[in-house]
Amino acid sequence: MQAKSRHRCRMSFNTFGRVFRFTTWGESHGPALGAVVDGCPPGLALSETDIQPFLDKRRPGSSRFTTQRQEPDAVRILSGVFEGRTTGTPISLMIENVDQRSKDYSDVAKAYRPGHADYSYDAKYGFRDYRGGGRSSARETAARVAAGAVARAVIPEVEIMAYVVEIGGDAINRDNFEASQIGKNPFFCPDEAAAGRWEKLVDDARKAGSSLGAVVECVATGVPAGWGAPLYAKLDSELAAAMMSINAVKAVEIGAGFAAARLRGEDNADPMRPGSNAPEFMANNAGGIAGGISTGQPVVVRVAFKPTSSILTPVDTVTRDGEATEIVTKGRHDPCVGIRGAPVVEAMMALVLADQKLLHRAQCG
């Protein structure tokens, strides 16, 4: 009876969303990975060419500042689209892996990489796919980006833009912010001067066999007031959960975030005055969300990525048998995984907003 109870309790959590739901599948070194999107409204224009540009932004090997694994990340739509429009049935997306080098991970099979999920996966399952980290690899995020492109078709009224605001503790100067710069450098950086500094920072870390962390900021404009539901489907709690689900993310801020704790009430408040159709806000410390519901202001989220755990610098660890050793992770890895995190953060923002739009429509019409 006890064995049967344990069996009934086994479950996996590879699906996110309530009405607009997506499930990702696949591993870093498997034959392919992808996503199944369910709950997408019918009749929306969608093709592989609508999805591919977002995958190209996240694609590895695009500069010397990212992993040199060469993956075209060409997406295929296997179901849910007919004659260029969604049918309302599950949309299956597939991306083939074509440049795996599993032999690079022979040492990882014997010992755990500190900071990575090697030990925790082994502790949970008693077995793990050590090739590139399996499901714990940032490779999984390609499927999220593909699903996020579908979500954007559901929310055409919303514009989403993510960019890197800090690498290795070196932050941008907000006075130098130029949105046009984001696509002109390999760091998704809106500050040209900071992008220049980051070239040396990331190069130095890579040459030293080390890695750096980063902070990505994402802003969604055009979100109408009213999306989100108290208390357990708050827009900000859904966003926090979505962003924290990204591999390598360790912290999330909404609006002023932790800085709000250092403000007085009158400074943290977002004063309002009469507007033509809705209140006009004089500040946005709330990040466009109050009481878990969007206010009509831009939704602002910041996401902190830890330094890549797979590094060439020797680190003390233990083997699967519990013996002391040290490990050097060979292979091709991002010296700063947060750089390619910007398109992933955009995707998760889109996926949450699409879900919240449909939830709002279901309850309020």
Buried (B, 14 or more C-beta within 10 A) or exposed (E): EEEEEEEEEEEEEBEBBBBBBBBBBBBBBBEBBBBBBBBBBEEBEBEBEBBBEBBBBBBBBBBEBBBBBEBBBBBBBEEBBEEEBBBBEBBBBBBBBEBBEBEBBEBBEBBBBBBBBBBEBBEEEEEBBBBBBBBBBBBBBBBBBBBBBBBBBBBEEBEBBBBBBBBBEEEBEEEEBEEEBBEEBBBBBBBBEBBEBBBEBBEEBBEEEBBBBBBBBBBBBBBEBBBBBEEEBBBBBBBBBBBEBBBBBEBBBBBBBEEBEEEEEEEBEBEEEEEEEEBEBEBBBBBBBBBBBBBBBBBBBBBBBBBBBBBBEEBEBBEBEEEEBEBEBBBBBBBBBBBBBBBBBBBBBBBBBBBBBBBBEEEEE
